[in-house]
C-alpha cells in the first residue's frame, strides 16, 4: 500500500479565529509562579545562543544522572545517518537490574524548540521511570537548527533508534518494548520518528508518548493566536523555531509530514499513543487535533489536556498540584502499558 506522507493533511485547515479572542486563564498556582518570574521575551534568532547556554546550564550533571547509585549510565557515539557524523546517546539503566534483563526501553528526545538542548536536557522524569518502573533509557543527541535544519535532527533520531533496537540485548532491553518519548520539540520529533519508522519499515516502537508536542509549522490554530504573548512559548517563539527547523520555509506548501507531523495525510499503522498538553498553551489545538486523527485512523490513543497549564508547566514548577497530576497520569499510563501481559524476561 502506498502511503501519503507529505503535503497538507486531508482535513481542511480551520479558518483563522479573530485575533481578539480572550486567552484561557492560567491555573492560579502556576500563574503566581509565572508572574514572579517576570515577562519572558519571545525567542528570536538573535536569542538562540543565550537559550542554548541556559539549556546547557540546566542539563543534568554526572552525579544527578546516577540518582544516588540507583542508576548506572554511560554515553556512546553510535553510527549516524549515511554520510553524517556519529550520534551520541546517553544510556541509563537501573543499577540493580541483572545484565541479562529484558527491560522496556524508553527512547527519549529532548525539547528545546529544535534549536537548543542536549541528551541531558529535561531528563528528570525519564530517570524516575528508569529507577521506579525499571526501564532502560536511551536519550539521543540530535543536531540542532538552524545550523542543521530538517531532516538532520530526525535522521539522527532514526539512527539512534535503529542502533537501540539492534543492540537492545546488549543494553538489557527488549526490542519489542521500545517506547518513544518526546517533549515539546522532542514530541514533534517522536511523532515524525513514528511516521518515518513506519514508512521505512524500520524498528516499530510499541508505543509513543508525545508531551506538549510541536507538530504544526503553520502555527495558525486558535490556541496559537489566543495565547500569543502569554506563557513560556508563544506564537512568535514558535515562528522562530519552525523557520529555523525548516530553513525559513515554515508554513509553505509541501512541507514533509516527517518534518511537521500535523501535515501527515495517513496516520494508519502507527503505534498506540499518549498525548498531553496544557489548555493555556500554543500547542493545545494541534495536539488535540492530532489525537483526534489518530482515533480516526484506528490508533489507540490517550489524550489529556491539563486545565490552565502553560507550555512546560510541569518542568517549570514540578511540585505544583497540576504538575503532580500530570506526572502521576503519565506514570500510570506507562505502568499499564509495561505490565499488560508482560514480564521482565
GIJO-V110707 format. One line per field, one symbol per residue. ss: DSSP state (~ for helix, > for strand, _ for the rest). A space follows every 10 residues. Layout:
# GIJO-V110707
ss = ???
This chain:
# GIJO-V110707
ss = _____>____ __________ _______~~~ ~~~~~~~___ ____~~~~~~ ~~~~~~~~__ _~~~~~~~~_ >>>>>>>>__ ______>>>> >>>>______ __>>>>>>>_ __________ ___~~~~~~~ ~~__>>>>>> __________ _~~~~~~~~~ ~~~~~~_~~~ ~_>>>>>>>> >>>_~~~~~~ ~~~~~~~~~~ ______>>>> >_________ _~~~~~____ ____~~~~~~ ~~~~~_____ _____>____ ~~~_______ _>>>>>>>__ ___~~~~~~~ ~~~~~~____ >>>>>>____ __~~~~____ ~~~~~~~~~~ ~~~~~~~~~_ _____
